[in-house]
Amino acid sequence: MSTQRDLVIPSSTVPDRRIPNPLSLLLYYRRNPRRIMPIMIILILSFFGVALPVVIVDEITTAPTKVLGFFERVALVWPNGREGYTTIDAARIRQLEGNAGAYPVAFQWTTWPSIVGETPGATNVLGLAGADIQPVLDRLGNRLVAGRLPSPYQAEITMYAPIAQRRQLAIGDTVDPNTQYEQLNEPFVLVGLIDGPAPMSILNREYLFRNSPIHQESHLDYGWLVFPQAQETSARGYSNLEATLATLPEKQFVVRSFGTQSEFIGDFTASLSAILVVLVLTIVTVLSLAVGLLNYVYFIRRTGEFGVLLALGKTRGFLLRRAGLETLSMIVIAWIVGLGMAEGVCRIANTTLFADQGVKLTALTPHMMLYMAPVAILGGISCFLTIFWQLTRLDAVSIIEQRD
């Protein structure tokens, strides 16, 4: 009777699954940090260098963009003082086609400072009659969130809350007209805060025309708030009222509407965007040259490795795919690290420099991705083309002979 013996496989022939893949990217990076570090540093600094200007420009354009929320809901009309006109016929304003309500107003302006200075296009300070203040707030969608509305007997102002916070003003403080960029023409005590979608501040019109030592009966800043009728279209603004306002003679009237302010703010943001584009292109150009040079050195130091792989039967296509994977992984890592560094700087600034000013800097925006993409694309192309050019010139046989 035969017995069946158990097969015994020598331990030396059992594959050791713990042996790492010699072509693993992680293994290569772990064993050769000095080779990849120069390229990684350049890539990280490039992403970081693009992120910070974008953050600053985003903050600068925040206030002007929000000011459009006011003009999206109402238009301003006042006499053209430069041409000698000082009054407006109230009946003519109320009869404008597309007009849903008009309120007489005395205009002043105040600034909404950004982190680098004054915001272009000062925000409106409306001198309204006491009976008109609440209806205007309701039409604009704003509300009183602290304090009270201004009195007709004192120099008082109820300010848009984000502006007061940005300027570090509290209820009871006096707004100094001599402050840099300030356009109020006398000191006003802050007595209340309003908030909502339409940035504006409020003065009492009776105080300005009856008790103010500066205004008195002056009509040079006398105009109208004109609210549009509701429109069925979902587009922003009020095309019907805009068309009517466009018929007013420019010599007699000054008109500020959603259309005019959108154009003004659009020109401002376009100028900043153009500066950003030039900056990004400069960074990308320098990055491409630097990365190309570093990749050349990087490849030269790996010539022996690539030659051996070719001699072992690996194709140039394999090496190109390998190089492409290395390039992609380095760019993704550099993008994440550079963006993380920028966000870290923003959070430090928010909690130290701007803790009490309501500024919320952040690098995590879609706008940021738009400007970082060229750095990733052109940086990757530079890396890949350098390696491709070197691989086409690579002679595996000569390299093996040199190693012998």
C-alpha angles and dihedrals in degrees: 000000000000121000125217113232123213113248112242117201115202111247090233090067096051110101113243105229090193092071106105122233105266090215095052114131092216091053091049093049092047093051098040108039093143092058097054099032097083092052092044092051092051092048094047093048090048093055091043091048091054094045099058098055090046090053091051094048091048090054093047092052095045097084098045090048091051091049087065086068087072096049091044087070105034144017128222124220126181137160118274100248092183088067093046099260115137106165140045126212104247092206091057092054094047091050095055111127111249092025114139097176139345130204129189112240141179111223131223130151138218133188132254101205121212126206090272102038141292121359109239111247108034119236120254124259108198122207101208133176112255092247092051100050099082096042089051092049090050093050091049093047092239127133140194108256102173139011121356144290121277121277123236090229103053138049096258136149135196105208135202103263099229090052092050091048093048090051091043093238122154131194107281095033121121118235105228111219089204092063115117112276093004114142101183108113100217138022114279127190114230107235103161148011129227129192137186143099096305115067110218141123130221136230126177110256093206090058092050095051100036112025107020112107089212106040107035107145097343113139098185091104096039117121146128140270108219117196118202127232116253114272129208093221118094093219118117118256130022114282096182095055091040089057091051094047090051089064093061111105110258090215091063104030139047111206127194113183140149091274097051094043093045088056093048095047091041090057090049095049091043090056091052091046090052090053089049092050091052090048093049092047090051091050092046092050093051090043093053093051093045095046092045091053093045091047090052090055089042091054095045090055089052098044092108092051093051092045092054091048090052091048090052090057103267111143127230086246089060091050091049091051089048091050091047091052091049091049093048093048093049093049093048092049092046091048092052094045094045092048090046091052091050092049089048091054090048093052093047090051091047093054097041116024098026103026094123100032102070094241113148109189116188137168094199100094135117087240088062092053090053092058096040094053095076090054091053095043099045093038089054093046091051092051094046097045092049092053092042091053092050094047092054088057096044117118110194095191095055090047092053090048091052090051089053 
